[in-house]
Amino acid sequence: ASPVTRRRLAAFAGAALALLLAGLALLLRGRQPPLPADLQGTLYFVSDREGTDALFARVLPGGEARRLTVTGEPVQDPAPSPDGSRLAFAMGGRIGLMPLPAGEPRFLTLGVDHRDAQPAWRPDGKAIVVSSREAGHDKADLLLLDLEAAGDRPGRTLLTATRGLDETSP
């Protein structure tokens, strides 16, 4: 073969190899690495896969995602209780509580006098700390919602009162 033919053949082989490698890279990029076989538990998360932010659960490692809430309002900040029996969440300034593995949510707070968000459980599971904005104020403080208080609504105890500062993410 002549030097020109060899160069053309080498260029063609190089281009073919580059295309093959690019195709292989695309194929491998689309595949997710497998989860560790010893991974256990349930993952609670928010997704807008059906149009509005909703709560989902997935049993790990191989379970399918299952929608937990169907509402017209976006749901945020899922927080499983320490014993795994309940899930707190925020929606429209309210704090909701749902029995697990599945159940009907009920609202602990109404989002009228206070706009509550970002629930975090106390380790004993008897109370929830929330970031709360009082009506007419633009800054939030942290409040403790006592789930064992008498009555329909949890007791509210102010934990921080820092004038002019925003307290979030308990």
C-alpha positions as CSV (number, residue, x, y, z in Angstrom):
1,A,0.0,0.0,0.0
2,S,1.1,3.5,-0.8
3,P,2.0,6.0,2.0
4,V,-1.2,8.0,1.1
5,T,-3.4,4.9,1.4
6,R,-1.8,4.1,4.7
7,R,-2.4,7.6,6.0
8,R,-6.0,7.5,4.9
9,L,-6.4,4.1,6.5
10,A,-4.8,5.3,9.7
11,A,-7.1,8.4,9.7
12,F,-10.1,6.3,9.1
13,A,-9.2,3.8,11.9
14,G,-8.5,6.8,14.3
15,A,-11.9,8.3,13.5
16,A,-13.6,4.9,13.9
17,L,-11.9,4.4,17.3
18,A,-12.9,7.9,18.5
19,L,-16.5,7.3,17.5
20,L,-16.5,3.9,19.3
21,L,-15.0,5.4,22.4
22,A,-17.5,8.3,22.4
23,G,-20.4,5.9,22.0
24,L,-19.1,3.7,24.8
25,A,-18.7,6.8,27.1
26,L,-22.4,7.8,26.3
27,L,-23.6,4.3,27.1
28,L,-21.7,4.1,30.4
29,R,-22.7,7.7,31.4
30,G,-26.4,6.7,31.2
31,R,-25.9,3.8,33.6
32,Q,-26.0,4.4,37.3
33,P,-23.5,2.6,39.5
34,P,-25.2,0.0,41.7
35,L,-26.1,0.8,45.3
36,P,-24.1,-1.1,47.9
37,A,-25.8,-4.5,48.7
38,D,-25.8,-3.8,52.4
39,L,-27.6,-0.5,52.1
40,Q,-30.8,-0.6,54.2
41,G,-33.5,1.8,55.3
42,T,-36.0,4.1,53.6
43,L,-35.2,7.3,51.8
44,Y,-37.8,10.1,52.1
45,F,-37.5,12.9,49.6
46,V,-39.3,15.7,47.7
47,S,-39.7,15.5,44.0
48,D,-41.6,17.4,41.4
49,R,-41.7,14.5,39.0
50,E,-45.5,14.7,38.7
51,G,-45.7,18.5,38.5
52,T,-45.9,19.7,42.2
53,D,-43.3,19.1,44.9
54,A,-44.6,16.0,46.7
55,L,-43.2,13.5,49.3
56,F,-41.9,10.2,48.1
57,A,-40.4,7.2,49.8
58,R,-38.0,4.6,48.5
59,V,-37.0,1.4,50.3
60,L,-33.2,0.9,49.8
61,P,-31.5,-0.6,48.0
62,G,-33.9,-1.9,45.3
63,G,-37.3,-0.4,46.0
64,E,-39.3,1.8,43.7
65,A,-40.1,5.4,44.6
66,R,-43.7,5.6,46.0
67,R,-45.6,8.9,46.3
68,L,-46.8,9.7,49.8
69,T,-48.7,12.9,49.3
70,V,-51.1,14.1,46.7
71,T,-51.8,17.8,47.2
72,G,-52.2,21.0,45.1
73,E,-49.5,22.7,47.3
74,P,-45.8,22.0,47.3
75,V,-44.5,19.9,50.2
76,Q,-41.1,20.5,51.7
77,D,-38.6,19.5,54.4
78,P,-39.4,15.8,55.1
79,A,-38.1,14.8,58.5
80,P,-38.6,11.2,59.7
81,S,-39.1,10.7,63.5
82,P,-36.2,9.1,65.5
83,D,-38.2,5.8,65.8
84,G,-39.2,5.9,62.1
85,S,-43.0,5.8,62.8
86,R,-43.8,9.3,61.6
87,L,-42.8,11.8,59.0
88,A,-43.0,15.6,59.7
89,F,-43.0,18.0,56.7
90,A,-43.8,21.6,55.8
91,M,-46.5,22.8,53.4
92,G,-47.7,26.4,52.9
93,G,-46.5,27.6,56.3
94,R,-48.0,24.6,58.1
95,I,-46.3,21.6,59.7
96,G,-47.8,18.2,58.8
97,L,-47.3,14.9,60.4
98,M,-47.9,11.5,58.7
99,P,-47.8,8.0,60.2
100,L,-45.4,5.7,58.4
101,P,-45.1,3.5,56.3
102,A,-48.2,5.2,54.9
103,G,-51.1,7.1,56.3
104,E,-53.2,10.2,56.1
105,P,-51.3,13.4,57.0
106,R,-52.7,15.8,59.7
107,F,-51.6,19.3,60.3
108,L,-50.1,20.3,63.6
109,T,-50.0,24.0,62.8
110,L,-52.3,26.1,60.6
111,G,-49.9,28.6,59.0
112,V,-52.1,31.6,60.1
113,D,-50.5,33.3,63.1
114,H,-47.1,31.7,62.3
115,R,-45.5,30.4,59.1
116,D,-43.7,27.3,60.1
117,A,-41.0,25.4,58.1
118,Q,-38.0,23.1,58.4
119,P,-39.2,20.6,61.1
120,A,-36.5,18.8,63.0
121,W,-37.3,16.1,65.6
122,R,-36.1,16.2,69.2
123,P,-34.2,12.9,69.8
124,D,-37.0,11.5,72.1
125,G,-39.6,12.0,69.3
126,K,-41.9,14.0,71.7
127,A,-41.4,17.4,70.1
128,I,-40.4,19.1,66.9
129,V,-38.3,22.2,66.4
130,V,-39.4,24.5,63.6
131,S,-38.3,27.7,62.0
132,S,-41.3,30.0,62.5
133,R,-42.2,33.5,61.2
134,E,-44.8,35.3,63.2
135,A,-47.5,37.0,61.1
136,G,-46.4,40.4,60.0
137,H,-42.7,39.7,60.6
138,D,-40.1,38.8,58.0
139,K,-37.5,37.2,60.3
140,A,-37.9,33.7,61.8
141,D,-37.2,32.3,65.2
142,L,-37.0,28.7,66.4
143,L,-39.9,27.2,68.2
144,L,-40.5,23.9,70.0
145,L,-43.7,22.2,69.1
146,D,-44.6,19.9,72.1
147,L,-46.5,16.9,70.6
148,E,-47.6,15.7,74.1
149,A,-49.4,19.0,75.0
150,A,-53.1,18.7,75.9
151,G,-55.5,19.8,73.2
152,D,-55.7,19.6,69.4
153,R,-52.6,21.7,68.7
154,P,-49.1,21.2,70.0
155,G,-47.7,23.6,72.7
156,R,-45.4,26.3,71.2
157,T,-42.3,27.3,73.1
158,L,-40.1,30.1,71.8
159,L,-36.4,28.9,71.7
160,T,-34.7,31.9,70.1
161,A,-35.8,35.5,70.1
162,T,-33.1,37.4,68.1
163,R,-34.5,40.7,67.0
164,G,-33.7,41.4,63.3
165,L,-32.0,38.1,62.7
166,D,-33.3,35.1,60.8
167,E,-33.1,31.7,62.5
168,T,-33.6,28.7,60.1
169,S,-32.6,25.1,59.6
170,P,-33.0,23.7,63.2
